[in-house]
């Protein structure tokens, strides 16, 4: 199997120790990645996600101020091929002029030759729905498990009472920290398999 560069991942996370994976953690700094392998990119989302306004109010973290991580990840996917993962409704999509994919499923093309889609990670083993947007370039586009997944066993958010009310259920667990951000193994393998089909072409310099 071709080598895949896993960008913005944890040192001891789900990509660690896998054969054929060139791991780029925080210390290695994925912003400096210069090829030549296709990539699976997980740029940090705290400054872009739906909770970004909460992070701004609580911690003074400016929306979109991620030290260039998303911009660099997008450039790597467009240059070397592969797939980028971010939370659904990420403000990074608007900032980088990527069209919002519909929740019903299917791949949607952008003006730069990339393809984006909506999936829920609960369909691939996560406890929560974890709505996710993918952006892929230079790869074979597989059929995925489109649409809304099954009822979740957990919820990701800042207010357990509000999230329970929103789901209309009781006793649902609330995830935080690493449990909320970690990629399920089946979803990890899916992203690697997509990146592995990359045609080694420079889509953008």
C-alpha positions in Angstrom: 0.0 0.0 0.0 1.2 3.5 -0.7 2.5 5.6 2.1 -0.2 8.0 3.5 0.7 11.1 5.5 -1.6 11.5 8.5 -1.6 15.3 9.3 -2.7 16.9 12.6 -3.1 13.7 14.5 -2.2 12.7 18.1 1.1 11.2 18.8 -0.5 8.1 20.5 -3.8 8.3 18.6 -5.5 5.9 16.2 -3.0 6.5 13.4 0.0 5.7 15.6 2.0 2.5 14.7 0.1 1.8 11.5 2.2 0.4 8.7 2.4 2.8 5.7 1.4 5.9 7.8 3.7 8.9 8.0 2.5 10.5 11.2 2.5 14.2 11.7 1.6 15.2 15.2 1.8 18.6 16.9 5.5 18.4 17.6 6.3 17.6 13.9 4.0 20.5 12.8 1.9 19.4 9.8 1.9 23.0 8.4 5.4 22.2 7.1 4.4 19.1 5.2 5.9 19.2 1.7 4.9 15.9 0.2 5.2 13.7 -1.6 2.5 11.3 -0.2 -1.2 11.7 -0.3 -2.7 12.9 2.9 -5.5 12.3 5.5 -5.8 15.7 7.3 -7.5 16.4 10.6 -6.8 20.1 11.1 -7.8 21.4 14.5 -11.4 22.6 14.6 -11.8 24.5 17.9 -11.6 27.9 16.1 -13.9 27.0 13.3 -16.7 24.7 14.7 -20.1 25.5 15.9 -18.7 26.0 19.4 -16.2 28.6 18.2 -18.3 31.5 19.5 -18.4 29.8 22.9 -14.6 29.4 22.8 -14.3 33.0 22.0 -16.5 34.1 24.9 -14.9 31.8 27.4 -11.3 31.7 26.4 -10.8 34.6 24.0 -9.9 32.3 21.1 -10.6 34.2 18.0 -12.8 32.5 15.4 -10.7 31.2 12.5 -7.4 32.0 14.2 -5.8 28.5 14.0 -2.3 29.7 13.1 -2.8 28.7 9.5 -3.5 25.0 10.1 -6.6 24.6 8.0 -5.2 26.6 5.1 -2.1 24.5 5.1 -4.1 21.2 5.4 -6.3 22.3 2.4 -3.2 23.2 0.4 -1.7 19.7 1.1 -4.8 17.9 0.0 -5.0 20.0 -3.2 -1.3 19.5 -3.9 -0.8 15.9 -3.0 -4.3 14.4 -3.1 -6.2 12.8 -0.3 -9.0 13.8 2.1 -9.5 16.4 4.8 -12.0 15.9 7.7 -13.7 18.7 9.7 -16.9 19.1 11.7 -20.0 19.8 9.6 -20.9 23.5 9.4 -17.3 24.4 9.9 -16.7 28.1 9.3 -13.5 27.1 7.5 -15.7 26.1 4.5 -17.0 29.6 4.1 -13.6 31.2 4.7 -12.1 29.1 1.9 -15.1 29.3 -0.5 -15.9 25.6 -0.4 -19.6 24.8 -1.0 -21.6 23.3 1.8 -22.6 19.7 1.1 -26.2 18.6 1.7 -27.1 16.3 4.5 -28.9 13.9 2.2 -25.5 12.6 0.9 -23.5 12.4 -2.2 -20.3 14.2 -3.3 -20.4 17.8 -4.4 -17.7 19.5 -6.5 -16.1 22.8 -5.9 -14.6 25.3 -8.3 -11.0 24.1 -7.5 -11.6 20.4 -8.5 -12.2 19.1 -5.0 -15.2 17.1 -3.8 -17.0 17.5 -0.5 -19.7 15.5 1.4 -21.6 15.2 4.6 -21.4 12.0 6.7 -22.0 11.1 10.4 -19.3 9.3 12.3 -21.9 7.3 14.3 -22.3 5.3 11.1 -18.7 4.3 11.5 -18.5 3.5 15.2 -18.6 6.8 17.1 -20.9 7.0 20.1 -22.2 10.4 19.0 -23.6 11.4 15.7 -20.6 13.7 15.1 -21.7 15.3 11.8 -18.6 15.6 9.5 -17.7 17.2 6.3 -15.0 15.6 4.0 -13.1 17.4 1.3 -11.3 15.1 -1.2 -9.0 15.8 -4.2 -7.5 13.4 -6.8 -9.0 10.3 -5.3 -11.7 7.7 -6.2 -15.0 8.8 -4.5 -16.7 5.9 -2.8 -20.3 5.5 -1.8 -20.6 6.2 1.9 -23.2 5.7 4.5 -25.2 8.8 3.7 -27.8 10.6 5.7 -28.5 10.5 9.4 -27.2 7.6 11.4 -28.8 5.7 14.3 -29.8 7.1 17.6 -26.7 8.2 19.5 -25.5 6.8 22.8 -23.7 10.0 23.6 -23.7 13.7 22.7 -20.9 16.2 22.1 -21.5 19.7 23.6 -21.1 22.1 26.4 -24.5 21.9 28.1 -25.7 18.5 29.0 -29.2 19.6 30.0 -29.7 21.6 26.7 -28.3 18.7 24.6 -30.6 16.2 26.3 -33.6 18.4 25.7 -32.6 18.8 22.1 -32.5 15.0 21.6 -35.7 14.5 23.5 -34.2 11.7 25.5 -32.9 11.1 29.0 -29.8 9.5 30.4 -27.7 10.1 27.3 -24.0 10.5 28.0 -22.0 13.7 27.2 -18.6 13.3 25.6 -15.8 15.7 26.0 -12.1 16.0 25.5 -10.4 13.1 23.7 -13.4 10.9 23.6 -15.3 13.5 21.5 -12.5 14.2 19.1 -11.0 10.7 18.5 -11.7 9.1 15.1 -13.4 5.7 15.2 -11.2 2.9 13.8 -13.6 2.1 10.9 -13.7 5.8 9.9 -10.0 6.0 10.1 -9.6 3.1 7.8 -12.1 4.6 5.4 -10.2 7.8 5.2 -6.9 6.0 4.6 -8.5 3.9 1.9 -9.7 7.0 0.1 -6.3 8.7 0.3 -4.7 5.5 -0.9 -6.4 5.9 -4.3 -4.9 9.3 -4.9 -3.5 9.9 -8.4 -0.1 11.4 -7.8 -0.8 14.6 -9.5 -0.2 18.2 -8.4 -3.8 19.6 -8.5 -2.6 22.9 -7.3 1.0 24.2 -6.8 
